[in-house]
Amino acid sequence: MKRISCFLPCAGKEQVEETLEGLRATGLDMDIFLMATKETAVELPGCITLPVEAPLSSRTLKQVAQQATGDYTLLYLKETTLRLGYFALERMMQILQDSGAGMVYADHYQVSEGRQRIAPVIDYQYGSLRDDFDFGSVLVFDTARLREAAACMKADYQYAGLYDLRLKLSQRAALVHINEYLYSEVENDNRKSGEKIFDYVDPKNRARQIEMEQACTEHLKEIGGYLAPEFEHIDFGEGDFEYEASVIIPVRNRIRTIRDAIRSVLSQQTDFRFNLIVIDNHSTDGTTEAIDEFKADARLIHLVPERDDLGIGGCWNLGVHHPKCGKFAVQLDSDDVYKDEHTLATMVRAFYEQNCGMVVGSYMMTNFDMQMIPPGVIDHREWTPDNGRNNALRINGLGAPRAFYTPMLRRVKLPNTSYGEDYALGLNISRRYQIGRVYDVVYLCRRWDDNSDAALDITKTNANNLYKDRIRTWELQARVALNKQRANG
């Protein structure tokens, strides 16, 4: 068996000793490096201390590539105990060799509060550009490939070093998922999935976000997927619309929130005609009757689909193809409300001021009683005029509320799914047209136990992430093809 170099973050002697014992028990020929700051450095027999300032910075990872002497390199990402499975490292090195991959990663277990849970991960693909893609905590590299990728790293990142490295590596070799449970890691983050999904837009992580955007943009330029800030002009005179705007609310079984949503729309103050199209997807909990309480208002259009196979995207398609749909279609989830009576006017005005095919607003996270909760205001500043449509391939959401130019929406159409449908639409539109921005808070996003993403199990979370990665893959392929077409005249 070939030699392997192992790199472990060191937070102290007790933290790392059990992991060291497990590595040595494999009997493999290995070097062990402890990545430690001045405060955490310890001397342990048979280990080499690698002084670092930030564990996953560009400088640290270049050091790892330079110091690795084995044919393979193991990088452990957690400061908690790693428990390897039976012959796990041998298996990972074998697959690296057999597949010719640049890196392998694996399904695993998480040990939390004394319980062991499965933690499967998903396949890496062309569009897996999320900087929070979950590889697990054990990465095993082909050292020669690792050095090639590290040599191509141009920037000096504090936060985006590992992201930059794996993007560079993915340009040269496959990143292979081993769907076998090969190790156990200690899980310290016990928040529900719905509490984690907004980490990437937490304002306190802004410096990190800027670095990630820079790394992603460089990668897109290197693979031919970058789009320059040049947009097609939109003439808003297409079509003959009775209403300037329509608010679209797909809903199923939201008896506790649908009245608030409807009231927030009907209370809008505008100098143009608007209506509200509610697509009631066969509710059974009294939602249908609650909607009918507002039927005296002629602006409300209550649709019940004849079909029973519509997801949220399919309900949107039904709403925007209704003859009474306005020139602009504005989103409101049945859980949420507009911040005040000026939201609709603000969103519509942005289309004309910014000449855009889609507008993304800003929102505030609240509890059920509409009191602000962390992380507070989310303004999606990554949606910049210059680079928003490139950076959109890195992030996992588009913000709220979202609004669309209806003729464009009718041509593109939404996927008939209940997750990622708006993301696919936004990426498609942004390929050619500007995405407008409203940075003032115009929307209140309620978090409560009945949210569709409040507490997803790992299987559903993985399915959602796999689907969004596929959306990114298809979009990235289309952008590369568009750039080639433009280059060829």
C-alpha positions in Angstrom: 0.0 0.0 0.0 1.3 3.4 -0.9 2.3 6.1 1.6 -0.3 8.7 2.8 0.2 12.1 4.4 -2.4 13.1 6.9 -3.2 16.6 7.9 -5.3 17.3 11.0 -6.5 20.5 12.6 -5.2 20.7 16.2 -7.3 22.4 18.8 -5.4 20.8 21.7 -3.9 17.5 22.9 -7.1 15.8 24.1 -9.0 16.7 20.9 -6.5 15.1 18.6 -5.2 12.1 20.5 -8.1 9.7 19.8 -7.9 10.6 16.1 -4.2 9.9 16.1 -4.7 6.5 17.8 -7.2 5.5 15.1 -4.9 6.6 12.2 -2.0 4.6 13.6 -4.1 1.6 14.2 -4.5 1.2 10.4 -0.9 0.2 10.2 -0.5 2.2 7.0 2.8 4.0 6.1 2.0 7.6 6.9 3.2 11.1 7.9 0.9 13.0 10.3 0.9 16.8 10.4 -0.9 18.8 13.0 -2.2 22.1 11.7 -2.0 24.4 14.7 -2.0 28.1 15.6 0.4 29.5 18.2 -2.4 29.0 20.8 -3.2 25.4 20.0 0.2 24.0 19.1 1.2 20.8 21.0 4.1 18.4 20.6 3.1 14.8 20.2 5.3 11.8 19.4 5.5 10.9 15.7 3.7 14.1 14.6 4.9 17.2 12.7 3.5 20.5 13.7 2.5 22.7 10.8 2.1 26.3 12.0 -0.9 28.0 10.4 -2.8 31.3 10.9 -6.1 30.0 9.4 -6.7 26.3 9.0 -8.2 26.4 5.5 -6.7 29.6 4.0 -4.9 29.6 0.7 -1.5 29.8 2.4 -2.3 26.8 4.6 -3.5 24.7 1.8 -0.4 25.5 -0.3 1.7 24.4 2.7 -0.3 21.2 2.8 0.5 20.5 -0.9 4.2 21.3 -0.4 4.6 19.3 2.8 2.7 16.2 1.6 5.3 13.4 0.8 2.9 10.5 0.4 1.2 9.4 -2.9 -2.1 10.3 -1.2 -3.0 13.2 1.1 -5.7 13.1 3.8 -7.2 16.4 4.9 -9.5 16.3 8.0 -11.7 19.3 8.3 -13.1 19.1 11.9 -11.6 19.9 15.3 -13.4 16.8 16.7 -12.6 13.2 16.9 -12.4 11.2 13.7 -13.2 7.5 13.9 -12.2 5.6 10.8 -14.2 2.6 9.6 -12.7 -0.8 9.1 -10.1 -0.5 6.3 -11.7 2.8 5.3 -8.5 4.6 4.3 -7.4 1.6 2.2 -10.7 1.7 0.4 -10.5 5.4 -0.3 -6.9 5.1 -1.7 -8.0 2.1 -3.8 -10.8 4.0 -5.4 -8.6 7.0 -6.0 -6.2 4.8 -7.8 -8.8 2.8 -9.7 -10.9 5.8 -10.8 -8.0 8.2 -11.5 -9.8 10.8 -9.5 -8.2 13.9 -8.0 -10.1 13.5 -4.7 -12.5 11.1 -3.1 -15.0 11.7 -0.3 -17.5 9.4 1.3 -20.8 8.9 3.2 -20.3 8.7 6.9 -21.9 8.7 10.3 -22.3 11.6 12.7 -22.2 11.1 16.4 -24.2 13.7 18.3 -25.4 13.6 21.9 -24.4 9.9 22.2 -26.4 8.9 19.1 -25.1 7.8 15.7 -26.8 9.0 12.6 -26.2 8.4 9.0 -24.8 11.3 7.0 -24.9 10.5 3.3 -23.5 13.1 0.8 -24.2 13.6 -2.9 -22.3 13.3 -6.1 -20.2 16.2 -7.3 -21.1 17.5 -10.7 -20.2 20.2 -13.2 -22.6 22.6 -11.5 -21.7 21.9 -7.9 -20.5 25.4 -7.4 -22.0 26.0 -4.0 -19.2 27.0 -1.6 -21.0 25.1 1.1 -21.1 21.8 -0.8 -21.0 19.0 1.8 -18.1 16.6 1.2 -18.1 15.5 4.8 -15.0 16.1 6.9 -12.5 13.6 5.3 -11.0 14.4 1.9 -8.4 12.1 0.3 -6.4 13.6 -2.6 -4.1 12.2 -5.2 -1.0 14.2 -4.1 0.2 15.0 -7.6 -3.2 16.4 -8.5 -3.3 18.3 -5.3 0.0 20.0 -6.0 -1.1 20.8 -9.6 -4.3 22.5 -8.3 -2.5 24.3 -5.5 0.0 25.7 -8.0 -2.8 27.3 -9.9 -4.2 29.2 -6.9 -3.7 32.8 -7.7 -5.3 34.6 -4.8 -4.5 34.7 -1.1 -7.8 33.9 0.7 -8.4 33.7 4.4 -11.8 32.0 4.0 -12.1 30.7 0.5 -8.8 28.7 0.3 -10.4 25.2 0.2 -13.2 26.4 -2.1 -10.6 27.8 -4.5 -8.6 24.6 -4.3 -11.4 22.2 -5.1 -12.6 24.4 -8.0 -9.1 24.3 -9.5 -8.9 20.6 -8.9 -12.3 20.0 -10.5 -11.0 21.6 -13.7 -8.3 18.8 -13.9 -9.8 15.7 -12.4 -13.0 14.1 -11.0 -14.1 14.6 -7.4 -15.5 11.2 -6.6 -18.2 10.3 -4.1 -17.9 6.9 -2.5 -21.4 6.0 -1.4 -20.2 3.8 1.4 -20.1 4.7 5.1 -16.4 4.9 5.8 -16.0 6.9 9.0 -17.7 8.7 11.9 -17.4 12.3 12.9 -18.6 14.2 15.9 -21.3 16.7 15.0 -21.3 20.0 17.0 -23.9 21.9 15.1 -27.3 20.6 16.3 -29.5 23.2 14.7 -32.3 22.0 12.5 -31.8 22.1 8.7 -34.1 25.1 8.4 -31.9 27.2 10.7 -28.7 26.4 8.8 -29.9 27.3 5.3 -29.5 31.1 5.8 -25.9 30.9 7.1 -24.5 31.9 3.7 -26.3 35.3 3.8 -25.7 36.1 7.5 -24.4 39.7 7.4 -21.6 38.7 9.8 -20.2 36.4 7.1 -19.9 39.2 4.5 -16.1 39.1 4.3 -16.3 35.4 3.7 -19.0 35.9 1.0 -16.8 38.4 -0.9 -13.9 35.9 -1.1 -16.1 33.1 -2.2 -17.6 35.2 -5.0 -14.1 36.1 -6.2 -13.0 32.5 -6.3 -16.2 31.4 -8.1 -15.9 34.2 -10.7 -12.3 33.3 -11.4 -13.4 29.6 -11.9 -16.2 30.6 -14.3 -13.8 32.7 -16.4 -11.4 29.7 -16.6 -14.0 27.3 -17.8 -15.8 29.7 -20.2 -19.0 30.1 -18.1 -18.5 33.8 -17.0 -21.0 36.3 -18.4 -19.8 39.9 -18.7 -22.2 42.7 -17.5 -23.8 43.2 -20.9 -27.5 42.8 -21.0 -30.2 42.7 -23.6 -32.6 45.7 -23.5 -36.3 45.1 -22.6 -39.2 46.9 -24.2 -42.0 46.7 -21.7 -44.6 47.3 -24.4 -45.0 43.6 -25.3 -48.6 42.3 -24.9 -51.9 43.9 -23.9 -52.4 43.8 -20.2 -55.5 44.9 -18.3 -53.4 45.0 -15.0 -50.0 46.4 -14.4 -49.2 43.8 -11.8 -50.4 40.6 -10.3 -49.4 39.1 -7.0 -49.1 35.3 -7.3 -49.7 33.1 -4.2 -49.7 29.3 -4.6 -51.1 27.7 -1.5 -52.0 24.4 0.0 -53.1 23.9 3.6 -52.0 27.2 5.2 -55.1 28.1 7.2 -52.9 29.8 9.9 -51.2 32.2 7.5 -53.2 32.7 4.3 -55.4 35.5 5.6 -52.4 37.6 6.6 -50.9 37.1 3.2 -54.0 38.1 1.4 -54.6 41.2 3.6 -51.0 42.3 3.0 -51.7 42.3 -0.8 -55.1 43.9 -0.8 -53.8 46.7 1.4 -51.2 47.8 -1.2 -51.3 51.4 -2.3 -50.4 52.0 -6.0 -51.1 54.4 -8.8 -51.7 51.4 -11.2 -54.2 48.6 -11.4 -53.2 45.3 -9.8 -54.8 42.1 -8.7 -54.1 39.0 -6.6 -54.1 35.5 -8.1 -54.3 32.7 -5.5 -53.8 29.2 -6.8 -55.3 27.0 -4.1 -53.8 23.6 -4.7 -56.6 21.4 -3.3 -56.4 22.5 0.3 -58.1 20.3 2.9 -57.6 22.3 6.1 -60.0 25.2 5.6 -57.6 27.3 3.5 -60.1 27.3 0.6 -62.9 28.7 2.8 -60.5 31.3 4.3 -59.7 32.6 0.8 -63.4 32.8 0.0 -63.8 35.2 2.9 -62.2 37.9 0.6 -64.3 37.1 -2.5 -66.2 40.4 -2.3 -63.0 42.1 -3.4 -63.0 41.9 -7.2 -59.1 42.1 -7.3 -58.9 38.5 -5.9 -58.9 35.7 -8.4 -59.2 32.3 -6.6 -58.1 29.4 -8.8 -58.4 25.7 -8.0 -56.5 23.7 -10.5 -58.3 21.0 -12.5 -55.1 19.0 -12.3 -53.8 17.2 -9.2 -50.2 16.9 -10.2 -49.0 20.5 -9.8 -46.1 21.6 -7.6 -45.4 25.2 -6.7 -43.9 25.8 -10.1 -46.9 24.3 -11.9 -49.2 26.6 -9.8 -47.1 29.6 -10.9 -47.4 28.6 -14.5 -51.2 28.4 -14.1 -51.3 31.8 -12.5 -49.1 33.7 -15.0 -50.9 32.2 -18.0 -54.3 33.3 -16.7 -55.7 36.0 -19.0 -56.1 38.4 -16.1 -52.4 38.2 -15.1 -50.7 41.6 -15.1 -47.6 42.8 -16.9 -45.5 42.0 -13.9 -45.9 38.9 -11.7 -44.8 39.4 -8.1 -44.2 36.6 -5.6 -45.7 36.2 -2.1 -45.4 32.9 -0.3 -48.5 31.9 1.7 -46.5 31.9 4.9 -45.3 35.5 4.5 -46.4 39.1 4.2 -45.3 42.3 2.5 -43.6 44.7 4.9 -46.0 47.6 4.3 -48.5 48.9 1.7 -45.7 50.2 -0.6 -44.0 46.9 -1.5 -45.8 46.3 -4.7 -45.2 49.8 -6.1 -41.6 49.6 -5.1 -41.1 46.3 -6.9 -42.8 47.4 -10.1 -41.0 50.8 -10.2 -37.6 48.9 -10.2 -38.4 47.2 -13.5 -38.6 50.6 -15.3 -35.8 52.2 -13.4 -33.3 49.3 -13.9 -34.6 47.8 -17.2 -34.6 44.3 -15.9 -36.4 41.0 -16.5 -36.6 40.2 -12.8 -36.4 42.1 -9.6 -35.1 40.7 -6.3 -36.1 42.4 -3.1 -34.8 42.3 0.5 -36.5 40.7 3.5 -36.4 40.4 7.2 -36.5 37.0 9.0 -39.2 36.9 11.6 -40.9 34.4 13.9 -44.6 33.5 13.5 -45.6 36.7 15.3 -43.5 38.7 12.8 -40.9 39.7 15.3 -37.3 39.8 13.9 -35.1 36.8 14.5 -31.5 36.1 13.6 -29.9 36.6 11.1 -32.3 39.6 10.7 -32.3 41.5 7.4 -31.2 39.6 4.3 -30.5 41.9 1.4 -28.7 39.5 -1.0 -26.0 42.0 -1.9 -24.4 39.3 -4.0 -26.9 40.2 -6.6 -24.8 43.1 -7.9 -25.4 44.6 -11.4 -21.8 43.8 -12.4 -21.6 40.2 -11.2 -24.9 39.0 -9.8 -25.7 36.5 -12.5 -22.3 34.9 -12.1 -22.4 34.8 -8.3 -26.0 33.3 -8.6 -24.4 30.0 -9.6 -22.6 29.9 -6.2 -25.5 30.7 -3.9 -28.5 28.5 -3.1 -31.3 31.1 -3.3 -32.5 34.3 -4.9 -34.0 36.4 -2.1 -37.5 37.6 -1.7 -39.8 38.9 -2.9 -39.1 38.0 -6.5 -40.9 39.7 -9.4 -40.9 38.9 -13.1 -41.8 40.5 -16.5 -44.8 38.3 -17.4 -44.2 37.9 -21.2 -40.7 36.6 -20.3 -42.1 34.3 -17.7 -44.7 32.9 -20.1 -41.9 32.0 -22.5 -39.5 30.4 -20.0 -42.0 28.7 -17.7 -41.2 27.2 -14.3 -40.3 23.6 -13.6 -43.2 21.8 -12.1 -41.5 21.2 -8.8 -42.0 22.5 -5.2 -38.3 23.3 -4.6 -35.8 25.2 -6.7 -38.4 26.3 -9.3 -37.8 30.0 -8.8 -34.0 29.4 -8.7 -34.1 27.7 -12.1 -36.2 30.6 -13.5 -33.9 33.3 -12.1 -30.8 31.7 -13.5 -32.4 31.4 -16.9 -33.6 35.0 -17.1 -30.3 36.3 -15.8 -28.4 34.6 -18.7 -29.5 37.5 -21.0 -31.2 40.1 -18.9 -30.4 42.3 -15.9 -31.7 41.3 -12.5 -32.9 44.4 -10.7 -32.4 44.9 -7.0 -34.3 46.5 -4.1 -32.1 46.7 -1.1 -34.7 48.2 1.3 -36.7 45.6 3.3 -40.0 45.0 1.5 -40.9 41.5 2.8 -41.3 39.7 6.0 -40.2 36.0 5.8 -41.8 34.0 8.6 -40.0 31.0 10.1 -42.2 28.5 11.8 -42.6 24.7 12.2 -44.7 24.3 9.1 -42.3 26.0 6.7 -41.5 23.6 3.9 -37.8 23.7 4.7 -38.0 24.0 8.5 -36.6 20.7 9.6 -35.8 18.5 6.6 -34.2 15.1 7.1 -30.9 14.3 5.4 -32.5 12.4 2.6 -34.7 15.3 1.6 -32.0 17.9 2.1 -29.7 15.9 -0.2 -32.4 15.5 -2.8 -33.0 19.3 -2.8 -29.3 20.1 -3.1 -28.8 17.5 -5.9 -31.6 19.1 -7.8 -30.2 22.6 -7.5 -26.8 21.4 -8.5 -28.4 19.9 -11.6 -30.1 23.2 -12.3 -26.7 24.9 -12.0 -25.1 22.2 -14.3 -27.7 22.8 -17.1 -27.4 26.6 -16.7 -23.6 26.5 -16.8 -23.7 24.3 -19.9 -26.0 26.8 -21.5 -23.8 29.7 -20.6 -20.6 28.1 -21.9 -22.5 27.3 -25.2 -23.7 30.9 -25.4 -20.2 32.3 -24.9 -18.9 30.0 -27.7 -21.7 31.1 -30.0 -20.9 34.8 -29.4 -17.2 34.1 -29.9 -17.8 32.5 -33.2 -20.0 35.4 -34.4 
